[in-house]
Amino acid sequence: MPTKTAAQQRAEAKMAYNAYVAACPSRQLLDSISDKWVTLVLASLAEGPQRYSELARRLAGVSQKMLTQTLRKLERDGMLTREVTPSVPVRVDYELTPLGASLHTVVLQFKTWAESHMDDVIAAREAYDVAGAVSA
């Protein structure tokens, strides 16, 4: 059996990615990028680099722990960069990478859709709840 180069092995693996298969690594990525905080961080950073404190203020309701975990996850996945400037206090800036910017265009559509269809979803939920109460 001929030896394959690393590039050939990656190309074969890429062709085999199928999120419907349980062991496919794209499932982990889908799980990661479908998180609400990921969507909101990407949307916020699309406006330009921001400090941790700016993101925390902008993303109302996010805990320090959750924001830190989300930023680390996005950095690990190559979606953003973290730049530390030694000063007092230390300055940490986050910025989208080209990969993160390409994902932003997709998640922005989710955010926009959710904002523009919220009335429809609320009405559907209320109708469902009323129908459930009647059949119970």
FIROGU-835273 format. One line per 8 residues: number of its first residue (from 1); their letters; for each residue y, z, x negated of N, C-alpha, C. Coordinates in steps of 0.1 Angstrom, whole numbers, padded with zeros to 4 digits. Example, Ala and Ser with C-alpha at 12.3 -4.5 7.8 and 13.67 -1.06 7.14 Angstrom:
<marros>
1) as) -0057 0078 -0132 -0045 0078 -0123 -0033 0078 -0132; -0022 0071 -0128 -0011 0071 -0137 0000 0079 -0129
</marros>
This chain:
<marros>
1) mptktaaq) -0012 0000 -0009 0000 0000 0000 0012 0000 -0009; 0022 -0010 -0007 0033 -0010 -0015 0043 0002 -0013; 0049 0006 -0023 0059 0017 -0022 0072 0012 -0016; 0077 0020 -0007 0090 0016 0000 0101 0023 -0007; 0113 0017 -0008 0125 0023 -0013 0130 0033 -0002; 0139 0042 -0006 0145 0051 0003 0152 0044 0014; 0159 0033 0010 0167 0025 0020 0158 0019 0030; 0146 0014 0026 0136 0008 0035 0131 0019 0044
9) qraeakma) 0128 0030 0039 0123 0041 0048 0133 0045 0058; 0146 0046 0054 0157 0049 0064 0158 0039 0074; 0157 0026 0070 0158 0015 0080 0147 0016 0090; 0135 0018 0085 0123 0020 0095 0125 0031 0104; 0130 0042 0099 0132 0054 0107 0143 0052 0118; 0153 0044 0114 0164 0041 0123 0159 0033 0134; 0151 0023 0131 0145 0015 0142 0136 0023 0151; 0131 0034 0146 0122 0042 0154 0129 0052 0162
17) ynayvaac) 0142 0054 0161 0149 0065 0168 0148 0061 0183; 0143 0071 0191 0142 0069 0205 0143 0083 0211; 0154 0085 0218 0157 0099 0223 0147 0103 0234; 0140 0094 0239 0129 0097 0249 0117 0103 0243; 0116 0102 0230 0104 0107 0223 0108 0122 0218; 0099 0131 0221 0102 0145 0219 0106 0149 0205; 0100 0142 0195 0102 0146 0181 0114 0138 0175; 0121 0130 0183 0132 0122 0177 0144 0130 0173
25) psrqllds) 0149 0129 0161 0160 0137 0157 0173 0134 0165; 0173 0123 0172 0185 0120 0180 0187 0130 0191; 0176 0136 0195 0177 0146 0206 0185 0158 0202; 0183 0162 0189 0191 0173 0184 0206 0170 0184; 0209 0157 0180 0222 0153 0179 0228 0152 0193; 0221 0147 0203 0226 0146 0217 0229 0160 0222; 0220 0169 0219 0222 0183 0223 0235 0189 0217; 0237 0186 0205 0249 0191 0198 0262 0185 0203
33) isdkwvtl) 0262 0172 0205 0275 0165 0209 0278 0166 0224; 0268 0171 0232 0270 0172 0246 0276 0186 0249; 0279 0194 0239 0284 0207 0241 0299 0206 0245; 0304 0214 0255 0318 0213 0259 0328 0216 0248; 0324 0226 0239 0334 0229 0229 0335 0217 0219; 0324 0210 0216 0324 0199 0207 0334 0188 0213; 0332 0186 0226 0341 0176 0233 0355 0180 0231; 0358 0192 0234 0372 0197 0233 0378 0197 0219
41) vlaslaeg) 0370 0201 0209 0374 0201 0195 0377 0187 0191; 0368 0177 0194 0370 0163 0190 0383 0158 0197; 0385 0161 0210 0397 0156 0217 0409 0161 0210; 0409 0174 0207 0421 0180 0201 0424 0175 0187; 0413 0173 0179 0415 0168 0165 0419 0153 0165; 0417 0146 0176 0420 0132 0176 0436 0130 0175; 0443 0141 0178 0457 0141 0177 0462 0143 0163; 0453 0146 0154 0457 0148 0140 0451 0161 0135
49) pqrysela) 0452 0163 0121 0447 0176 0115 0453 0188 0122; 0445 0198 0123 0449 0211 0128 0443 0223 0121; 0451 0233 0121 0446 0246 0116 0437 0253 0126; 0429 0262 0120 0420 0269 0129 0427 0276 0140; 0438 0283 0137 0446 0290 0147 0452 0281 0158; 0455 0269 0154 0460 0259 0164 0449 0255 0174; 0437 0253 0168 0426 0250 0177 0423 0261 0186; 0422 0273 0181 0419 0285 0189 0429 0287 0200
57) rrlagvsq) 0442 0285 0198 0452 0286 0208 0450 0275 0219; 0447 0263 0214 0447 0251 0223 0434 0252 0232; 0423 0257 0227 0411 0257 0234 0409 0271 0241; 0417 0272 0252 0417 0285 0260 0402 0288 0263; 0399 0301 0261 0386 0306 0265 0375 0306 0254; 0378 0299 0243 0368 0298 0233 0368 0311 0224; 0357 0317 0221 0357 0328 0213 0358 0324 0198; 0361 0334 0190 0362 0331 0175 0349 0326 0170
65) kmltqtlr) 0338 0333 0174 0325 0330 0170 0321 0316 0174; 0323 0312 0187 0319 0299 0192 0327 0288 0185; 0340 0290 0183 0348 0280 0176 0344 0278 0162; 0341 0289 0155 0336 0288 0141 0323 0281 0141; 0313 0284 0150 0300 0277 0150 0302 0262 0153; 0311 0259 0162 0313 0245 0166 0319 0237 0154; 0329 0243 0148 0335 0236 0136 0324 0234 0125; 0316 0244 0122 0306 0243 0112 0296 0232 0115
73) klerdgml) 0292 0232 0128 0282 0222 0132 0288 0208 0131; 0300 0206 0135 0307 0193 0134 0309 0189 0119; 0312 0199 0111 0313 0196 0096 0300 0192 0090; 0289 0199 0094 0276 0196 0089 0271 0182 0093; 0275 0178 0105 0271 0165 0111 0280 0154 0106; 0290 0157 0098 0299 0147 0092 0310 0142 0102; 0313 0150 0112 0323 0146 0122 0337 0150 0118; 0338 0161 0110 0351 0165 0106 0351 0170 0091
81) trevtpsv) 0362 0172 0086 0363 0178 0072 0371 0191 0074; 0368 0199 0064 0375 0212 0064 0381 0213 0050; 0394 0215 0050 0402 0216 0038 0408 0230 0037; 0405 0237 0026 0410 0250 0024 0421 0250 0013; 0433 0255 0017 0444 0255 0008 0446 0270 0003; 0444 0272 -0009 0446 0286 -0014 0461 0290 -0013; 0463 0300 -0004 0476 0305 -0002 0474 0319 0004; 0485 0326 0007 0485 0339 0013 0492 0338 0027
89) pvrvdyel) 0485 0338 0038 0471 0338 0040 0465 0324 0037; 0452 0323 0035 0445 0311 0032 0447 0301 0044; 0450 0289 0041 0452 0278 0051 0440 0270 0052; 0434 0268 0064 0423 0260 0066 0426 0249 0076; 0425 0237 0072 0428 0225 0081 0415 0218 0084; 0414 0213 0096 0403 0205 0101 0408 0191 0105; 0400 0181 0102 0404 0167 0105 0392 0159 0108; 0393 0149 0117 0382 0141 0120 0379 0131 0109
97) tplgaslh) 0366 0129 0106 0362 0118 0097 0362 0105 0105; 0360 0094 0099 0358 0081 0106 0346 0082 0116; 0335 0089 0112 0324 0091 0121 0328 0099 0133; 0335 0110 0131 0340 0118 0142 0350 0111 0151; 0358 0103 0145 0368 0095 0153 0360 0085 0162; 0349 0079 0157 0341 0070 0165 0335 0077 0177; 0330 0089 0174 0325 0097 0185 0335 0102 0195; 0347 0104 0190 0358 0109 0199 0360 0099 0210
105) tvvlqfkt) 0360 0086 0207 0362 0076 0218 0352 0077 0229; 0340 0081 0226 0330 0083 0236 0332 0096 0244; 0334 0107 0237 0336 0120 0244 0349 0121 0252; 0359 0114 0247 0372 0113 0255 0369 0107 0269; 0360 0098 0270 0357 0092 0283 0351 0103 0292; 0342 0111 0286 0336 0122 0294 0347 0132 0299; 0356 0136 0290 0366 0145 0293 0375 0139 0304; 0379 0126 0303 0388 0120 0312 0380 0118 0326
113) waeshmdd) 0368 0115 0325 0360 0113 0338 0359 0127 0345; 0356 0137 0338 0355 0151 0344 0368 0155 0350; 0379 0152 0343 0392 0156 0349 0396 0148 0361; 0393 0135 0361 0397 0127 0373 0387 0127 0384; 0375 0132 0382 0365 0133 0393 0362 0147 0398; 0370 0157 0393 0367 0171 0396 0367 0173 0411; 0377 0167 0419 0378 0169 0433 0365 0164 0440; 0360 0153 0435 0347 0147 0441 0336 0157 0439
121) viaareay) 0335 0162 0427 0324 0171 0423 0325 0184 0431; 0337 0189 0433 0339 0202 0441 0334 0199 0455; 0338 0188 0461 0335 0184 0475 0319 0183 0476; 0313 0177 0466 0298 0175 0466 0291 0188 0466; 0297 0197 0457 0291 0210 0456 0292 0218 0469; 0303 0218 0475 0306 0225 0488 0296 0219 0499; 0295 0206 0499 0286 0200 0509 0272 0204 0507; 0268 0204 0494 0254 0208 0491 0251 0223 0494
129) dvagavsa) 0261 0231 0491 0260 0246 0494 0259 0248 0509; 0267 0241 0517 0267 0242 0532 0253 0237 0537; 0248 0226 0532 0235 0221 0537 0224 0230 0533; 0225 0236 0521 0215 0246 0517 0215 0259 0525; 0227 0263 0530 0228 0275 0538 0222 0272 0552; 0224 0260 0557 0219 0256 0570 0204 0255 0570; 0198 0250 0559 0183 0248 0559 0176 0261 0555; 0183 0271 0550 0177 0283 0546 0173 0293 0557
</marros>
